[in-house]
Amino acid sequence: VIYLDNAATTPLHPKAREAMIPYLSETFANPSSVYSSARAVRKAVDEVRQVTATAINATAQEIYFTSGGTEAGNWAALGALEGCGNGGHIITSSVEHPCIYNLCKRLEKLGHAVTFLPVNAQGMVNPQDVENAIRP
Ligand SMILES: Cc1ncc(COP(=O)(O)O)c(C=O)c1O
């Protein structure tokens, strides 16, 4: 079998699996707790945060771990909206992954300004449509 769907999900790298085994078995705890086994997990999470940051030339404070794409997409969209302060206006495409598309539909229902732009046959948004959609 040749797996060609790595954009949707990808198998765990054997090195990552090996590194995770202690945390999936004996070394488990909530890293936010205060007891010693929890602090050990917190130390491991902080180390991985630093390694990840270094790998992409970021700071550790910029690294957030999420459960997956849906949570990450929701954080990004809601965070951007909150950052606007004035209620915001979301401009998105009509072909986003459901984790963004459905969130934007819900936000629209709740009264937020959302513009869904069409895409062409190649799935691309026309930059002029984006420009036209921008509000003061
Ligand atoms: C762009 C995009 N966002 C979100 C997801 C959903 O990811 P998850 O199942 O990790 O929540 C996927 C999964 O294919 C995706 O491709």
The ligand as an SDF file (V2000), in Angstrom:
LIG
                    3D

 16 16  0  0  0  0  0  0  0  0999 V2000
   -6.6310   22.4340    6.9430 C   0  0  0  0  0  0  0  0  0  0  0  0
   -7.1270   21.4590    7.9740 C   0  0  0  0  0  0  0  0  0  0  0  0
   -7.6410   21.9480    9.1250 N   0  0  0  0  0  0  0  0  0  0  0  0
   -8.0960   21.0990   10.0840 C   0  0  0  0  0  0  0  0  0  0  0  0
   -8.0650   19.7180    9.9350 C   0  0  0  0  0  0  0  0  0  0  0  0
   -8.6410   18.8580   11.0280 C   0  0  0  0  0  0  0  0  0  0  0  0
   -7.6290   18.3580   11.7820 O   0  0  0  0  0  0  0  0  0  0  0  0
   -7.9270   17.5130   13.1030 P   0  0  0  0  0  0  0  0  0  0  0  0
   -8.6170   16.2700   12.6770 O   0  0  0  0  0  0  0  0  0  0  0  0
   -6.5440   17.2920   13.6530 O   0  0  0  0  0  0  0  0  0  0  0  0
   -8.7590   18.3400   14.0180 O   0  0  0  0  0  0  0  0  0  0  0  0
   -7.5230   19.1750    8.7720 C   0  0  0  0  0  0  0  0  0  0  0  0
   -7.5020   17.7150    8.5810 C   0  0  0  0  0  0  0  0  0  0  0  0
   -7.4220   17.2180    7.4940 O   0  0  0  0  0  0  0  0  0  0  0  0
   -7.0480   20.0620    7.7720 C   0  0  0  0  0  0  0  0  0  0  0  0
   -6.5430   19.5870    6.6230 O   0  0  0  0  0  0  0  0  0  0  0  0
  1  2  1  0
  2  3  1  0
  2 15  2  0
  3  4  2  0
  4  5  1  0
  5  6  1  0
  5 12  2  0
  6  7  1  0
  7  8  1  0
  8  9  2  0
  8 10  1  0
  8 11  1  0
 12 13  1  0
 12 15  1  0
 13 14  2  0
 15 16  1  0
M  END
$$$$
